[in-house]
Amino acid sequence: MLFSVIIPAYNADKFIKRSIASVLNQTFTDFELIVVNDGSNDMTGEYARSFEDKRLFVIDKENEGVSVARNTGISLAKGEFICFLDADDEYLPEHLSTLSDAIKDNIVNDFFVTRFNVSMIYDNNKTSNPKVTNKTYFYENVTEKILFNSELIWTGCVCIRRKIFELYGVFEAGVKIGEDTDMWRRVYVHTGVVYIDKVTVKRNRDGSEATRHYTRNFNADPLNRMAYFFGDHTITDNVKESLKIQYELTKLQVVRSYLFIGDKKKASEQFKLIDKCKIPRKRILITRICFIIPSGIIRYFIRLRNRGLYE
């Protein structure tokens, strides 16, 4: 079996049928689908079991968060490669076929990723599409690419060889936000990424995500553990340099998060810790301006910017 697709689901009865159907309707058929019902108290489990397909397995467990749910799926997976899909998103029909072709052409590689478009459910299902080349690239220093495109690696588009989890671990339990960013970074700094610049996944948005990046609990966010990589002698120097820049940009994001909620004292404390030489002047200037703008106005403009944008 080539693919195991894992869908973690918690109280997802409004859309779980849609996501499951998008996987079962793939043109490529050599896969299993594992739905991990993470302690839902709605009809998620019942709806998932309503499909009669021997490739579908539904696992019920107590609620422990998305990381443990994904790890449960990984532990049960039989496919050579593992893919992930959130319960409210969808695969386009050629997703697994596209990945299969890329794997055949890049058989020695372990990490593959495609592109996604955004369907804005709150705006008459309007679709926002990225500009794509429909070509495939190999990026050794993925971190450098992510500095210019933060959405380069999105979990719903990831396909990774199963043995990689044995080498670099699984998702960190207990972390609710940024757990996937941490997981993929642990891998791609060593493996690089085969980047398929083609849209194969639909990311559905209902408007509730508009401020999610600005309400994180950064004390628990694994992005703060990036310094761990700087002492890893197996990572090349050019990758480490890109990681250092990304580390400072992450600190700046923390500052903006505090400004967003109106905590200028903590924002100021964090701003002093940033190596500003590694960050573009424009970003520093915008952040300084945000210190003198009321948080309500900042929130308004962020929501306005996020509404309808391709992320």
C-alpha positions in Angstrom: 0.0 0.0 0.0 1.4 3.4 -1.0 -0.6 5.9 1.1 -2.2 6.2 4.5 -4.4 9.3 4.8 -5.1 10.5 8.4 -8.0 12.7 9.4 -8.1 13.9 13.0 -11.6 14.9 13.9 -13.2 16.6 16.9 -16.9 17.7 16.8 -16.7 17.8 13.0 -20.1 16.4 12.1 -20.9 19.5 10.0 -18.2 18.6 7.4 -16.6 15.2 8.1 -18.7 13.6 5.4 -17.3 16.1 2.9 -13.7 15.5 3.8 -14.0 11.7 3.8 -15.8 11.7 0.4 -13.0 13.8 -1.1 -10.5 11.1 -0.1 -12.6 8.1 -1.1 -13.2 9.7 -4.5 -9.5 9.9 -5.4 -8.6 8.8 -8.9 -5.6 6.9 -7.3 -7.0 4.0 -5.3 -4.1 2.4 -3.5 -4.6 3.9 0.0 -6.2 3.5 3.4 -8.1 6.3 5.2 -7.8 6.5 9.0 -10.3 8.8 10.7 -9.4 9.4 14.3 -12.5 10.6 16.3 -10.8 12.5 19.1 -13.5 12.3 21.8 -16.2 14.1 19.8 -19.6 14.6 21.6 -21.5 15.1 18.4 -22.3 12.8 15.4 -18.7 12.8 14.0 -18.2 9.1 14.6 -21.6 8.0 13.3 -21.3 10.1 10.2 -17.8 8.7 9.5 -19.0 5.1 9.8 -21.9 5.8 7.4 -19.5 5.1 4.5 -19.3 1.6 3.3 -15.7 1.3 2.0 -13.2 -1.2 3.2 -10.4 1.3 2.8 -11.9 3.4 5.6 -11.1 2.8 9.3 -12.7 4.9 12.1 -10.9 5.0 15.4 -12.6 6.3 18.6 -10.5 7.7 21.4 -10.7 10.1 24.3 -10.1 13.8 23.6 -6.3 14.5 23.8 -5.8 17.1 21.1 -4.9 17.1 17.4 -1.2 16.0 18.0 -2.2 12.8 19.8 -4.9 12.1 17.3 -2.5 12.4 14.4 0.1 10.2 16.3 -2.6 7.6 16.8 -3.2 7.5 13.1 0.5 7.3 12.4 0.9 4.3 14.8 -1.8 2.4 12.9 -0.8 3.4 9.4 0.3 0.7 7.0 1.1 2.8 3.9 4.7 3.6 2.8 3.7 7.3 2.8 1.5 9.2 5.2 -0.7 12.1 4.2 -2.9 14.3 6.4 -6.2 16.2 6.0 -8.1 18.3 8.5 -11.7 17.4 9.0 -13.1 20.6 7.4 -10.9 20.5 4.2 -10.9 18.5 1.0 -8.6 16.7 -1.4 -9.1 17.5 -5.1 -9.6 14.3 -7.1 -6.0 14.1 -8.4 -4.2 14.8 -5.1 -2.9 11.3 -4.5 -2.3 10.6 -8.2 -0.2 13.8 -8.3 1.8 12.6 -5.3 2.2 9.1 -6.7 3.7 10.5 -9.9 6.1 12.8 -8.0 7.3 9.9 -5.8 8.0 7.8 -8.9 10.1 10.6 -10.3 11.9 11.3 -7.0 12.1 7.9 -5.4 15.0 8.6 -3.1 13.2 11.6 -1.4 11.1 11.4 1.7 9.1 14.7 2.0 6.6 15.9 -0.6 4.2 18.8 -0.6 1.6 20.2 -3.0 -0.3 23.5 -3.0 -3.8 24.5 -1.8 -6.5 27.0 -2.7 -8.9 28.7 -0.3 -12.6 28.4 -0.4 -14.2 31.2 1.5 -17.5 29.7 2.8 -18.5 32.9 4.5 -18.2 34.7 1.1 -20.4 32.7 -1.2 -17.8 29.9 -1.5 -15.5 32.3 -3.5 -12.2 30.5 -4.3 -8.9 32.2 -3.9 -6.2 30.5 -6.0 -2.4 30.9 -5.8 -0.2 31.5 -8.8 1.3 28.1 -9.7 3.7 26.8 -12.4 2.5 23.1 -12.3 6.2 22.1 -12.1 8.1 20.2 -9.4 11.1 21.4 -7.6 13.5 20.2 -4.9 14.3 22.6 -2.1 17.3 21.7 0.0 17.1 24.8 2.2 13.3 24.9 2.7 13.7 27.4 5.6 15.0 30.0 3.2 12.0 29.6 1.0 9.6 29.8 3.9 11.1 33.2 4.8 9.3 34.5 1.7 6.3 32.2 1.7 5.1 31.2 5.2 2.4 28.9 3.6 5.0 26.8 1.6 4.3 23.8 3.8 0.8 23.3 5.0 -0.1 20.0 6.7 -3.1 19.2 4.4 -0.7 19.1 1.5 2.1 17.1 3.2 3.1 13.6 2.1 5.9 12.0 4.1 7.6 8.6 4.2 6.4 6.7 7.2 9.9 5.7 8.4 10.7 9.4 8.8 8.6 9.5 12.0 10.9 6.8 13.4 13.9 9.0 12.8 12.7 12.4 13.9 9.7 11.7 16.2 6.0 12.5 15.9 3.8 15.4 16.8 4.4 16.9 20.2 1.5 16.1 22.5 -0.1 18.9 24.5 0.8 21.7 22.0 -2.4 23.0 20.4 -1.0 25.5 18.0 2.2 25.2 15.9 2.6 21.5 16.5 2.7 20.8 12.8 5.2 23.6 12.1 7.5 22.1 14.7 7.0 18.6 13.3 7.8 19.5 9.7 10.8 21.7 10.7 12.4 18.8 12.5 12.2 16.8 9.3 12.9 19.2 6.4 16.1 20.7 7.9 17.5 17.2 7.2 15.6 16.0 4.2 14.7 19.0 2.1 11.3 19.0 0.3 10.0 17.9 -3.1 7.7 20.9 -3.9 4.9 20.2 -6.3 3.7 23.6 -7.5 0.2 22.4 -8.3 -3.1 22.9 -6.4 -4.5 19.6 -5.2 -6.2 20.5 -1.9 -9.1 22.8 -1.0 -8.8 24.7 2.3 -12.2 25.6 3.5 -12.6 28.8 5.6 -15.7 30.0 7.4 -14.2 33.2 8.7 -13.3 31.9 12.1 -9.6 31.5 11.2 -9.1 35.2 10.4 -7.2 36.0 13.7 -5.9 32.6 14.6 -2.3 33.5 14.1 -2.6 36.4 16.5 -4.1 34.6 19.5 -1.5 32.0 20.2 -0.3 30.9 23.6 3.3 31.5 22.7 4.6 30.1 26.0 3.5 26.7 24.8 4.3 27.3 21.1 7.1 25.0 19.8 8.3 27.8 17.5 10.1 29.0 20.7 12.2 25.9 20.7 14.0 26.8 17.4 17.3 27.4 19.2 17.5 23.6 19.6 18.5 23.4 15.9 21.4 25.7 16.2 23.4 23.1 18.1 22.6 20.3 15.7 25.8 19.4 13.9 24.0 17.4 11.2 22.3 20.6 9.8 24.3 22.6 7.3 25.5 26.1 8.0 23.3 27.8 5.3 20.2 26.1 6.7 21.1 27.2 10.2 21.5 30.8 9.0 18.0 30.7 7.5 16.7 29.3 10.7 18.2 32.1 12.7 16.4 34.7 10.5 13.2 32.7 10.9 13.7 32.6 14.7 13.9 36.4 14.8 10.8 36.8 12.6 9.0 34.5 15.0 9.9 36.7 17.9 8.5 39.7 15.9 5.3 37.7 15.4 5.1 37.3 19.2 5.4 41.0 19.6 2.6 41.6 17.2 0.5 39.0 19.0 0.8 41.0 22.2 0.0 44.2 20.4 -3.0 42.6 18.9 -4.5 41.9 22.4 -3.4 45.3 23.8 -0.6 44.1 26.0 2.0 46.7 25.1 4.2 46.0 28.1 4.9 42.4 27.1 5.2 43.5 23.5 7.9 46.0 24.5 9.8 43.4 26.5 9.8 40.9 23.6 10.7 43.6 21.1 13.9 44.3 23.0 15.0 40.6 22.6 14.9 40.7 18.8 18.0 40.9 16.7 16.7 43.6 14.4 19.6 43.3 12.0 18.1 40.1 10.7 14.7 41.5 9.9 13.7 43.7 7.0 13.5 47.4 8.0 9.9 47.7 6.7 8.7 45.0 9.2 10.4 46.7 12.1 8.9 50.1 11.1 5.4 48.7 10.8 5.8 47.1 14.3 7.0 50.4 15.8 3.9 52.1 14.3 1.7 49.4 15.9 2.9 50.4 19.3 1.2 53.8 19.0 -2.0 52.5 17.4 -5.0 51.2 19.6 -5.3 47.4 19.6 -8.9 47.7 18.3 -7.7 49.4 15.2 -5.0 46.8 14.7 -7.5 44.0 15.0 -9.8 45.7 12.5 -7.1 46.0 9.8 -5.8 42.4 10.3 -9.3 41.0 9.9 -9.8 43.2 6.8 -6.6 42.1 5.4 -7.2 38.4 6.1 -10.7 38.4 4.7 -10.6 37.0 1.2 -6.8 36.7 1.0 -5.1 33.6 -0.2 -2.9 32.6 2.8 
